[in-house]
Amino acid sequence: MIYPDNFEQKIDFQKVRQLIADRCFSPLGKEKVDEMQFSSDFDEILEKLLQTEEFVKIKEEEDNFPVDSFFDMRPVLRRIRVEGAWIDQSALYELRRSLQTINGVVSFLHRDEDKEPKYPHLLALTEGVVTYPEITKRIDQILDGFGQVKDHASSRLSEIRRELTNTMNGISKSLNSIMRKAQAEGYVDKDVSPSMRDGRLVIPVNPSHKRKIKGIVHDESASGKTVFIEPSEVVEANNRIRELESEERREIIKILTEFTNYLRPYLPDLLESYEFLAKIDFIQAKASFSLYIGGIMPSIENVQKIDWVQAVHPLLELALKKQNRKIVPLDITLEEDNRILVISGPNAGGKSVCLKTVGMLQYMVQCGLLIPLKENSRVGVFDDIFIDIGDEQSIENDLSTYSSHLMNMKFFERRCNEKSLLLIDEFGSGTEPQIGAAIAEALLDRFNRKKSFGIITTHYQNLKHFANEHAGVVNGAMLYDRHEMKPLFRLSIGNPGSSFAVEIARNIGLPEDVIADASEIVGSDYINMDKYLQDISRDKRYWERKRDEIRRENKRLGELTSKYESSLDDISKQKKEILAQAKQEAERLLTESNARIENTIREIKEAEANKEKTRQIRKELSSFKDKVSANGLLDDTESSVGKQGKGNKKAGKKLKRKTVTASSAVSKKPDNLMPGDSVRLKGQTSTGEIMEVSDKKATVAFGMIKSTVDLEKLEKVSNNQVKKEIKASNTRDILHERRLNFKQDIDVRGLRGDEALQAVIYFIDDALQLGISRVRILHGTGTGALRQIIREYLGTVNGVAHFQDEHVQFGGAGITVIDLE
């Protein structure tokens, strides 16, 4: 349900209708635009939105969708339902073209029917639409490409037009003969030619010679200097032409009547086809409008919810674009825990615009229109939308402004439920403030107990307190720049707003004594209440930011801890596996070494000290020991040689020297570095990637810089180490970015002592965290009280090394310069 009846006028939705209607191809679509209405049926809304989204894709991606000849032929088709009526020639031409468009649209949507349809929701509209290509073929037999009846539409028409052509040719010959004779005798100018008057061919003649040519005078020129004579020789032929033209018209009517009789049984199906064409025209107009305003298909749920990110009022955005101004998007959330949002703030601060934006976009989406917001927004569906905005006073109905508001509130209170959305502007205004605020609070309590959703704007303090103290209701503030004294048009949910009445009055130049008297009348506590609310709001935002930073840091530390623990487990497991493998390999090599030594000793004994044979055997053993020493089993090999080769001590010592030398060479060999490996210079932290390896050097890319480095100076870095360093670098980047954006000066002039002190505390905290060495506080001179408060605080801060007045040329005692440790 929508309330009141002029709901669309209150949110300016009629302008949206007009923008959509302007994008229709024909009255077919415009009629559907007029019929467009609010729906609370989730499936119906979703289907309309999906249809529009699919047509947006067609407009963005397709070039061959039929967009010509959207003619509304329904009035013609209804007229020819009567027996004896016929369709006229121009209507028949439009019928053919529009039927071709309908057939083209249906064919386009059915082109991928054998596969998964690309536009399933538009394809569903074609169900029940009957296309009759034979009707188009029949029309093609009657009309040519320009909409004229063909000569061969019937045999009789062909005969008539042939005789008509022959008769015209005969008249032309006769007139030309008469013209040449008259020109030779000087009765007719040589540069004239036959012309047509009242459907008859005539000769232009000077009035002084009109008696020279026998015939009928049909007309004369406006100047009277020319008369048009039909020679008597062609009168009968012209009469015959008139007769043939009449016969031609009768034959064409006969042809059209026969076609109309043929068409009449198909009229019900054809009317349905034009209903389909009307829907297509309407959907394409909605798609064009969506592209115009930047509308998207929202994530819609069958619940009562508003969770919008960067939503904009389409009409306001279009208006601001013309002025080369940018709109401030709206972030707003209404859900089960916080159903009713009470927005407060200064006049002209954007409260009513916020309310209208919610009303407009929610109404648009439930009319099947795509809306301008971010993709991560979520949209719900409401059964009712009630609005109370503007002045509804009526002399005829004897209603004042406040009475009209109360009538609306009466309707709201009776009809609202958990599926209703209430939009109330300046809640409780229009009467004596105290009782108006009390009635507004009682109504707000009733709306909350009925679990309704709503956006309510107000200036009343009691409603702000109610929102703070009751679940289901939340405060919201339209932000205002107190220093620039201008609205920011941004909504902040969770804190009440200030009306800034005193500040605005002072800014526009109201006498200070008037402001002082007003402040005395209401009392300092009331005046300061808004300031206290702002202080609380500022502190809350500050500590929320700090809490978020701590939460992010704790999360990052937790992830790092988990990763390190996982890495340690992996390393421990790998260590055990490597030791086990090494032990197995050592046992295998030791066994093989012992067997080889025993075999060598046996062969030497068998050779009976043959020098050549012994030298060859020792050479084989030396090769084997080099291989063994490369695998780290030199000690075992030497031990075996010591035990089993007593008679070959000299050879064993020589073998030991060789193997020790080989072992030293292996220990000095750099890691097996390959292109693509991550490396760094020994003793450095910067990580690079090997691009090329040649001999003992490698080409390494450190960021954008390439360098050729000795392999011995490089050490390989594992992937885990690279990732850890990248994460550490990201943290440094965040701090670096905050340091770049940090302003080293703060201006606290015009703030009260407690406000200035709080701002300075936050400022010094941030400076210490970011490692800033020197900052400045601009507090002015004045009475010196603000300077004293700030310096007393600075004397208690551990991180402050020194503070003093700025140089006299740069502000002197009005600025305090602080050096931080």
Secondary structure, DSSP 8 states (H G I E B T S, - for coil): -EESTTHHHHTTHHHHHHHHHTT-SSHHHHHHHHH------HHHHHHHHHHHHHHHHHHHH-S----S-----HHHHHHTTSTT----HHHHHHHHHHHHHHHHHHHHHTTTTTS--SSHHHHGGGTT----HHHHHHHHHHB-TTS-B-GGGSHHHHHHHHHHHHHHHHHHHHHHHHHHHHHHHTSS-TT---EEETTEEEEEE-GGGTTTS-EEEEEE-TTSS-EEEEEGGGHHHHHHHHHHHHHHHHHHHHHHHHHHHHHGGGHHHHHHHHHHHHHHHHHHHHHHHHHHHT-B--EE-SSS-EEEEEE--HHHHHHHHHTT-----EEEEE-SSEEEEEEE--TTSSHHHHHHHHHHHHHHHHTT--B-S-TT-EE---SEEEEE-S---BTTTTB-HHHHHHHHHHHHHHH--TTEEEEESSTT-SS-HHHHHHHHHHHHHHHHHTT-EEEEE---HHHHHHHHHSTEEEEEEEEEETTTTEEEEEEEETS-----HHHHHHHTT--HHHHHHHHHHH-HHHHHHHHHHHHHHHHHHHHHHHHHHHHHHHHHHHHHHHHHHHHHHHHHHHHHHHHHHHHHHHHHHHHHHHHHHHHHHHHHHHHTT-HHHHHHHHHHHHHHHHHHHHTT-HHHHHHHHHHH-GGGHHHHHHHHHHHHHHHHHHHHS-----TT-EEEETT----EEEEEEETTEEEEEETTEEEEEEGGGEEE--HHHHHHHHHHHHHHHHHHHHHHH--SEEE-TTS-HHHHHHHHHHHHHHHHHHT-SEEEEE---TTSHHHHHHHHHHTT-TTEEEEEE--GGGTGGGEEEEEE-
